Amino acid sequence: MSTTTIAGRDAGRDHGTGLWVAAASFVLWGLMPLYWHLLKAVPSLQIVVHRIVWSALLVVGWLAWTQGRRWRVRAWPGCWRSARC
């Protein structure tokens, strides 16, 4: 008897991975109030600015790592070769 496969992968392994991801998300959701309690002395604007800057840096890093220069060409067509943009 063979196991059920989805796109060449073992369905049982994917189910186990999904359970671990769900468990981790519930744990993080439960620990989040403790994190916010530690940040109550930090001004809200500073938290928002940090989130914007770090998110932008991580997205640019991820795009550069996974797609190289192609993401810049698609984001700014006709602008990536000149210094005016």
C-alpha positions, -999 to 999 in steps of 0.1 A, spaced: 0 0 0 14 34 -10 11 67 8 -8 96 -7 14 121 -25 7 157 -34 29 170 -62 55 143 -55 57 149 -17 45 128 11 12 142 25 19 129 60 51 149 62 34 181 51 7 175 77 33 171 105 50 203 93 17 222 93 11 211 129 45 223 141 39 257 123 5 260 139 18 252 174 47 277 170 22 304 160 0 298 190 31 299 213 42 332 197 7 346 200 7 337 237 41 353 243 33 385 225 17 403 255 49 398 275 68 414 246 45 444 245 47 448 283 85 452 280 81 479 254 56 501 273 83 526 282 93 531 245 74 558 226 49 546 200 64 566 172 98 551 177 83 515 175 65 524 143 95 539 127 117 509 137 91 485 122 90 504 89 127 507 86 135 471 95 106 457 74 119 477 43 155 465 49 144 429 53 122 430 22 150 445 1 174 419 14 151 391 7 144 403 -28 181 408 -35 189 373 -22 161 355 -40 159 374 -73 191 394 -77 187 425 -98 155 414 -115 132 428 -88 146 463 -93 140 461 -130 104 451 -124 98 477 -97 112 506 -116 111 499 -154 133 522 -174 148 537 -143 173 512 -131 201 521 -156 202 559 -150 212 578 -119 182 601 -122 157 579 -103 
